[in-house]
């Protein structure tokens, strides 16, 4: 682990993902490197993923906590979040509320 205890975070080469602890939950949460690619618009390496986590740690914890609650996961069950989970947590943290977007398809 890069950090210990309830603030634990590490990179898993075996899983090609970042793993972190969620305060109050007994198992780790993971996010795969390819999920970071959707958020960073580039091919992220280990250091880029760890840096993004540090800069957005509260959103990661919020996304994990929301998933734990939504799925009623027991405290010993590990979980993973994806880019949609994290994007939702990031936009909900904005002072102006969630960002809404729509896609217009030109049929003309």
C-alpha positions, 0 to 999 in steps of 0.5 A, a space after each residue: 500500500 502506498 498509504 496505510 489504514 483507512 487512507 490506503 491506496 495502491 497500484 495493483 500490477 496484477 489487476 492493472 488497477 488502483 485499489 483504495 480503502 473506503 472508510 467504514 468498509 472492510 474491503 478494498 475498492 478498485 478502479 481499472 486503468 482503462 476507466 481512467 482512460 475515459 476520464 483523462 482522455 489519454 492512455 494513463 500510466 500508473 503515476 497518472 492514475 495515482 495522481 488523479 486519485 490524490 487530486 480527486 480522492 473525495 469523489 472516489 470515496 463518494 462514488 465507492 460509498 454510493 455503490 456500497 449503499 446502492 448494492 447493500 454490500 457487506 463490509 467484507 465484500 470488495 468492489 470496483 467503480 467505473 468511470 460512470 460512477 466516478 463521473 457522477 460523483 465528480 459532477 454531484 460535487 460541483 456547487 452548481 449541482 450535477 452537470 446535465 448533457 444531451 446528445 442531439 442527433 441530426 436526422 437531416 
